[in-house]
Structure formats: C-alpha cells, structure tokens
C-alpha cells in the first residue's frame, strides 16, 4: 500500500491535478483582479514548471521507441 503512495503514476496524477487547479485559479484571477500582475505572473510561472515536470515524468514512464 505504501508503495502506491509514492509511485511515479500517483505523482503524475497529483501534478496534473495541481496544474488543473492552477489553470482555474489563473482564470479566476484574470476575471476578478486583472490588475494583480505579479500574482498572475507567479501563478503562470508555477503552472509552466508543473507542465515541465509532467512532461519529464511522462517521458520516464513511457520512453519513446527507438527508431
């Protein structure tokens, strides 16, 4: 059971959920407080970092086939 809590697949799911949450937060922030550019920039930067982590983890879990 403990093994499943720290599996790469579980981490990937957690990262995708966090990325989706940030998407929603960014959308809401743009509508509610469009003048808060610093917060918006930080959220977008975090979302981009998550996307990079997700891509790396996906490559590790499903490496490309050799040509």
C-alpha positions as a printed Julia matrix, in Angstrom:
67×3 Matrix{Float64}:
   0.0    0.0     0.0
   2.77   2.45    0.95
   4.43   1.68   -2.37
   1.41   3.05   -4.27
   1.54   6.34   -2.34
   4.96   7.14   -3.78
   4.64   5.66   -7.25
   5.52   7.77  -10.31
   1.99   7.23  -11.65
   0.49   8.7    -8.49
   2.91  11.64   -8.64
   1.85  12.26  -12.23
  -1.81  12.34  -11.21
  -1.05  14.76   -8.38
   0.88  17.06  -10.72
  -1.95  17.04  -13.26
  -4.48  17.91  -10.54
  -2.3   20.75   -9.28
  -1.86  22.01  -12.87
  -5.63  21.97  -13.41
  -6.18  23.8   -10.12
  -3.7   26.47  -11.18
  -5.47  26.84  -14.54
  -8.72  27.53  -12.72
  -7.05  29.91  -10.26
  -5.4   31.85  -13.09
  -8.68  32.14  -14.98
 -10.48  33.38  -11.86
  -7.66  35.78  -11.03
  -7.8   37.3   -14.52
 -11.54  37.92  -14.2
 -11.65  39.09  -10.59
  -8.47  41.12  -10.25
  -6.88  41.8   -13.63
  -4.57  44.44  -12.13
  -2.67  41.96   -9.92
   0.05  41.23  -12.48
   2.69  39.99  -10.02
   0.45  37.27   -8.61
  -0.68  36.29  -12.08
   2.93  36.03  -13.29
   3.87  33.84  -10.31
   0.91  31.54  -10.91
   1.74  31.21  -14.6
   5.39  30.5   -13.81
   4.38  27.77  -11.34
   1.97  26.3   -13.91
   4.74  26.2   -16.52
   7.09  24.46  -14.07
   4.39  21.89  -13.35
   3.89  21.3   -17.07
   7.62  20.66  -17.45
   7.59  18.22  -14.51
   4.61  16.42  -16.01
   6.32  16.12  -19.4
   9.52  14.76  -17.81
   7.62  12.23  -15.74
   5.58  11.12  -18.75
   8.8   10.53  -20.7
  10.22   8.49  -17.83
   7.08   6.37  -17.59
   6.63   5.93  -21.33
  10.0    6.39  -23.08
   9.93   6.89  -26.85
  10.52   3.84  -29.01
  13.89   3.67  -30.76
  13.77   4.4   -34.46
